[in-house]
Amino acid sequence: GCTGCHSIDGTSLAGPTFKGLFGSGIEINGQKDKVIADSIYLKESILDPDKLIVSGFQKGIMKSYKGILKENDIKDIIDYLKTIK
C-alpha cells in the first residue's frame, strides 16, 4: 500500500509524508507558487502522479492508479489523509 513509500509520522521515504498533508501548501518542482494539498490535488496525484512532483522527489517513482482504483476508493483514501495530523 501507500505506506510503503509514504510515512504517516513525518519521516521522509521514497515519497513525501502524509503527516499534515491535507490542506497544507506543497512546493512543486519547477513552480514558484505552492499548491494546496486539497481533494483535487490528491486525486490528481493518485491518478497522474508525475503531473505535480513535490520538491525534493523524483518523477517516475509512483505508478498511476488510474483504472485500478474506483472513485469510492480514492474518496476513502482522501478521507483518511484528512485525519493524519
N, C-alpha and C positions, 0 to 999 in steps of 0.2 A: 503494500500500500504506500500511501503518501509519505508516511513517517520513515520510510527507508531513505529518503533524500531530504525531507523537511522535518526539523525538530519542532516540538511544542514548548520547549523550555528556553529558547533564545540561542541555543547552540547553532553555529553555522555548519551545515553539512554540504552535500552537493548542490542543494537548493536552499533558498532563504528560509528562515524560521517562520513558523505560523504564529508564534507568540506575539500578540499585539498587532497582528497584521491588519485585521479588518478595520477599515476607517482611517488607517494611517497613510501618510504620504510616502510614496515609494520613488526612489531615484531610479530612473531608467537609463540604460546605456544610450548615449547619443542624444539625450533630450535635456533641455535646460530646466524645464519645469517638472516638478514632481507630479505623479499620478496618484490619485486617491484609490486605495485598495477597497473598492466597493463591490457590490454584487456583479456589476457589469464587468469590471476589470478581472475579477476572479473567474467568472465564467469564460471570458476570452482567454485567460491564461491556461485554463483546463483544456479548452478546445484548440487553441492555437498558441502553444507555449513559447514559440520563437518570435511572436509579434512584438512583445514588450519585455525585454530582458532586464531584470533587476541589476543595477550596477554592482560589479564585482562577481557576477556569474556569467557563464558562457552559454551561447546559443547551442542548440542541439543536444542538450543533456536530457531534457524531459520530452517524453513522447506525447503526441496528441491523443486525447481520449475522445475525439470526435468519432461518432459511430459506435463507440464502445459503451460510454455512459449514457444513460437515459436522462431526460430533463429532470425527473424527480431525484435521481442520484446526484446530479450537480447541485440541485437546490439543497439536498441534505448535507452535502459537503460544505457548502457556503454557510448554511445554518450552524454547522459545527464550528467552522472557522470563526464565526462571530463570538463564540463562547471562550475562545482561547485568549486570555488577557495577559 
